[in-house]
Amino acid sequence: MGLTAPFVFRAEGRAGGSIYVLHSAATSADVGGTINITPLTDLVLANVAG
């Protein structure tokens, strides 16, 4: 039994003394490819999710 899309990814880290939490999303078409988790994907996902 596998997971079912859509998938939501979360990346946490620290840079320059600040803590960052970024999100991205992927569909089943993205499986096996590169998933980018950037401030832009975080902004898009936040606006889509409400």
C-alpha positions as CSV (number, residue, x, y, z in Angstrom):
1,M,0.0,0.0,0.0
2,G,1.6,3.3,-1.1
3,L,0.8,6.9,-0.6
4,T,-1.7,8.8,-2.7
5,A,-1.1,12.2,-4.3
6,P,-1.2,15.1,-3.8
7,F,1.9,15.2,-1.5
8,V,2.9,18.2,0.7
9,F,6.5,18.6,1.7
10,R,7.9,20.6,4.6
11,A,11.5,21.7,5.0
12,E,12.9,23.2,8.2
13,G,16.2,24.7,8.8
14,R,18.3,27.5,10.2
15,A,20.3,30.0,8.2
16,G,22.0,33.2,9.3
17,G,20.5,32.8,12.8
18,S,16.9,32.6,11.5
19,I,14.7,29.6,11.5
20,Y,12.9,28.8,8.2
21,V,10.0,26.6,7.5
22,L,9.1,26.1,3.8
23,H,6.4,24.0,2.1
24,S,5.8,22.7,-1.4
25,A,3.4,20.3,-3.1
26,A,3.5,17.7,-5.8
27,T,1.2,15.5,-7.8
28,S,1.5,11.9,-8.9
29,A,3.0,13.3,-12.2
30,D,5.9,14.7,-10.2
31,V,6.9,11.4,-8.7
32,G,10.5,10.5,-9.7
33,G,11.3,14.0,-10.6
34,T,12.8,17.0,-8.7
35,I,10.6,18.7,-6.1
36,N,11.6,22.3,-5.3
37,I,11.0,23.7,-1.9
38,T,11.6,27.4,-2.0
39,P,10.2,30.6,-0.6
40,L,8.2,30.9,-3.9
41,T,6.6,27.4,-3.6
42,D,5.8,28.2,0.0
43,L,4.0,31.4,-1.0
44,V,2.1,29.7,-3.8
45,L,1.0,26.8,-1.5
46,A,0.0,29.3,1.3
47,N,-2.2,31.2,-1.2
48,V,-3.8,28.1,-2.7
49,A,-4.4,26.4,0.7
50,G,-5.9,29.6,2.2
